[in-house]
Amino acid sequence: MSTKSKWFVVATEGATADGRNIERKWLEEMAVNYDPTLYGARVNLEHFKGIFPDGDFKRLGDVLALKTEERDGKLRLLAQIEPTKDLIEMVKNKQKVYTSIEVNPNFADLNSAYLVGLAVTDDPASLGTEMLAFSAQAKKNPLAHRKQDKDNLFSEAIEFTLELEEQEKESLLDKLKAMFTTKTNSKQTEQQLYKTLEDVSTLLTEQIKQAQEENENLTQQLNELSTANIALTQQLQALEQKITTLEKEPIEFNRPVITGAEKSMIETDC
């Protein structure tokens, strides 16, 4: 299941981008033009594009969509991303909490602005107003090697909050509803329906089996308790019978017979 972020601001009209101000037109064009199937902008570290999947500058997610909204008379560009687990953990640990966009003002055949990258950084000064202005005026731009195209622009870094959208897991019942409400009679739909019914059958079989096992265990425990109760009842009845019998019997005390002195003993006359 993919993880989507909530919308967050990545650029604002009038902000700095390599010594220039971000134009309202750029933001509008980026929002309208962005299509991940045409060109998907990826999330990276400090605008570095690593080539190794386990390297220090590996990609940290994808930009899914862009939109604009107006706030206090200025247009803002908002992005929704699919972050990797690494980026989620970084932000949780208060790392890489600033973003900077890479925009191509004249992208390919569109002849309009397009978002080509989104960087996360720890130090806003490294991609701040002064740094970008200095880089733009320098004979050799120190940020040029990080750009996909020499005419691309980096926006000044702004703070963001990464919040994830809550996504409910589709249940088997939901799948069944979707299948039965589908009007398409394609072979693929039939296969999906068969697979869903098969999954439901498997789940129900497991639940029935579990219920039977629990019922058997409960029945066995009840039988054992019943047997123990019968044995205890029999013992109590036997004990009561014995007590009753003893109460009915008379108490006798027989004094032993005194046989007297033996004849061999000598008699005296006192």
C-alpha positions in Angstrom: 0.0 0.0 0.0 1.4 3.4 -1.0 1.8 6.2 1.5 0.7 9.7 0.5 1.5 12.9 2.3 -0.9 15.6 3.0 -0.6 18.7 0.9 2.2 21.1 2.0 3.6 24.4 0.6 6.8 24.1 -1.5 7.0 27.6 -3.1 5.4 31.0 -2.8 4.9 33.8 -5.4 7.7 36.4 -5.0 10.1 34.2 -3.2 13.7 33.9 -4.3 14.9 31.4 -7.0 18.6 31.8 -7.9 18.5 35.6 -7.6 15.2 35.9 -9.3 11.7 36.1 -7.9 9.3 33.2 -8.4 6.7 34.4 -10.8 3.0 33.7 -10.3 2.8 32.4 -13.8 5.4 29.7 -13.0 3.4 28.3 -10.1 0.2 28.2 -12.2 2.0 26.4 -15.1 3.7 23.9 -12.8 0.4 23.0 -11.2 -1.4 22.6 -14.5 1.5 20.9 -16.4 2.6 18.4 -13.7 2.1 14.8 -14.8 4.2 12.0 -13.2 3.7 9.9 -16.4 5.2 12.7 -18.5 8.0 13.5 -16.1 8.0 12.5 -12.4 9.9 14.8 -10.1 11.7 12.9 -7.3 12.6 13.9 -3.8 16.3 14.2 -3.2 18.9 15.4 -0.6 20.2 18.9 -1.0 19.5 18.8 -4.8 22.1 16.0 -5.2 21.0 13.1 -7.5 22.8 10.0 -6.4 23.0 7.0 -8.7 23.3 4.2 -6.1 20.1 3.0 -4.4 21.9 2.5 -1.1 24.1 5.6 -1.3 24.1 8.8 0.8 22.1 10.7 -1.8 19.5 8.1 -2.8 16.0 9.3 -3.7 13.6 9.8 -0.9 10.3 9.7 -2.6 8.2 11.0 -5.5 6.1 14.1 -6.2 2.5 12.8 -6.9 0.7 16.0 -7.6 0.8 19.8 -7.5 -1.9 22.5 -6.9 -2.0 26.2 -6.1 -3.9 28.2 -3.6 -4.0 31.9 -2.7 -3.1 33.1 0.8 -2.8 36.8 1.8 -2.8 37.9 -1.9 0.1 35.6 -2.9 -0.2 32.4 -4.9 1.4 29.3 -3.2 2.4 26.0 -4.8 1.5 22.9 -2.8 2.8 19.4 -3.4 1.7 15.9 -2.4 4.4 13.3 -2.2 4.9 9.6 -1.7 7.8 9.6 0.8 10.1 6.6 1.4 10.5 5.1 4.9 13.9 6.8 5.1 12.4 10.2 4.6 9.6 9.5 7.1 12.1 8.5 9.7 14.3 11.5 9.0 11.5 14.0 9.5 10.4 12.2 12.7 13.9 12.7 14.0 13.7 16.5 13.1 16.0 16.0 10.1 15.6 17.5 6.6 12.6 19.7 7.5 13.1 22.3 4.8 12.3 21.9 1.1 13.5 23.6 -2.1 12.1 23.1 -5.6 14.0 22.8 -8.8 12.0 24.4 -11.6 12.6 24.5 -15.3 11.0 27.7 -16.6 10.9 26.4 -20.2 10.5 22.7 -20.0 10.9 20.6 -23.1 8.1 21.0 -25.6 5.7 22.6 -23.2 7.5 26.0 -23.4 6.3 26.7 -19.8 7.4 26.0 -16.3 7.7 22.5 -14.9 8.7 21.0 -11.5 11.6 18.7 -12.1 12.8 18.1 -8.5 12.1 18.6 -4.8 15.0 18.7 -2.3 15.0 18.4 1.4 17.6 20.0 3.6 18.6 20.6 7.2 20.2 24.0 6.7 17.9 26.6 5.1 20.9 29.0 4.7 22.5 26.6 2.3 19.6 27.2 -0.1 18.6 30.6 1.3 18.1 34.0 -0.3 21.7 35.1 0.1 23.2 31.9 -1.0 21.1 31.7 -4.1 21.8 35.3 -5.0 25.5 34.8 -4.5 25.5 31.6 -6.6 23.6 33.4 -9.4 26.1 36.2 -9.5 29.2 34.1 -9.2 31.2 33.5 -12.4 31.0 29.8 -11.6 27.7 28.9 -9.9 28.6 26.6 -7.0 25.2 25.0 -7.3 25.3 24.4 -11.1 26.5 20.8 -10.8 23.4 19.9 -8.8 21.0 21.1 -11.5 19.5 18.8 -14.2 19.8 21.7 -16.7 21.9 24.8 -16.5 18.8 27.0 -16.9 16.9 25.4 -14.0 16.3 27.4 -10.8 16.4 26.4 -7.2 13.9 28.1 -4.8 14.9 29.2 -1.4 14.4 26.6 1.3 11.2 26.8 3.4 10.2 24.8 6.4 7.6 22.0 5.9 5.7 19.5 8.0 5.4 15.9 6.6 2.0 14.5 7.6 0.7 11.3 6.1 -2.9 10.7 4.9 -4.8 8.0 6.6 -5.6 5.3 4.2 -8.2 2.6 5.0 -7.2 -0.9 3.9 -9.7 -2.3 1.4 -11.6 -5.2 2.8 -12.7 -8.3 1.0 -16.3 -7.0 1.3 -15.3 -3.8 -0.4 -13.6 -5.8 -3.2 -16.8 -7.8 -3.7 -18.9 -4.7 -3.8 -16.5 -3.1 -6.4 -16.6 -6.3 -8.5 -20.4 -6.7 -8.5 -21.0 -3.0 -9.3 -18.5 -3.1 -12.2 -20.2 -3.0 -15.6 -17.3 -4.3 -17.5 -17.5 -7.9 -18.6 -13.9 -8.3 -19.5 -11.9 -11.4 -18.9 -9.7 -9.5 -16.5 -12.8 -8.6 -14.4 -13.9 -12.2 -14.3 -10.4 -13.3 -13.1 -10.5 -10.6 -10.4 -13.9 -11.7 -9.3 -12.8 -15.3 -9.2 -9.7 -14.3 -7.2 -11.8 -12.3 -4.7 -14.3 -15.1 -4.2 -11.5 -17.5 -3.7 -10.0 -15.2 -1.0 -13.4 -14.9 0.7 -13.8 -18.7 0.6 -10.4 -19.2 2.1 -11.1 -16.6 4.9 -14.5 -18.1 5.7 -13.0 -21.6 5.8 -10.3 -20.5 8.2 -12.8 -18.7 10.5 -15.1 -21.8 10.5 -12.2 -24.1 11.3 -11.1 -21.8 14.1 -14.6 -21.7 15.5 -14.9 -25.4 15.4 -11.6 -25.9 17.2 -12.6 -23.4 19.8 -16.0 -25.2 20.2 -14.3 -28.6 20.4 -11.9 -27.3 23.1 -14.9 -25.8 25.0 -16.9 -29.0 24.7 -13.9 -31.0 26.0 -13.5 -28.7 29.0 -17.2 -28.9 29.8 -17.0 -32.7 29.6 -14.0 -32.8 32.0 -15.8 -30.5 34.4 -19.0 -32.6 34.2 -17.0 -35.8 34.9 -15.2 -34.2 37.9 -18.5 -32.9 39.2 -20.1 -36.3 39.0 -17.1 -37.9 40.9 -17.2 -35.2 43.6 -21.0 -35.7 44.0 -20.5 -39.4 44.4 -17.9 -38.9 47.1 -20.1 -36.4 48.9 -23.0 -38.9 48.8 -20.8 -41.7 50.2 -19.6 -39.4 52.9 -23.1 -38.4 53.9 -24.2 -42.0 53.9 -21.4 -43.0 56.2 -22.1 -40.1 58.6 -25.8 -41.1 58.7 -24.9 -44.7 59.4 -22.6 -43.7 62.3 -25.2 -41.5 63.8 -27.7 -44.4 64.0 -25.4 -46.8 65.7 -25.6 -46.8 69.7 -22.6 -45.9 71.6 -21.4 -48.9 73.8 -18.7 -48.9 76.5 -17.6 -52.3 77.8 -15.6 -52.4 81.0 -13.0 -55.2 81.0 -13.7 -58.1 83.5 -11.5 -58.1 86.7 -10.4 -61.7 87.3 -9.1 -61.1 90.8 -5.8 -62.3 92.4 -4.1 -65.4 91.4 -4.4 -68.4 93.7 -0.7 -68.6 94.0 -0.6 -65.4 95.8 0.0 -65.7 99.7 -2.9 -64.5 102.0 -2.1 -62.5 105.2 -4.2 -61.9 108.2 -4.0 -58.3 109.2 
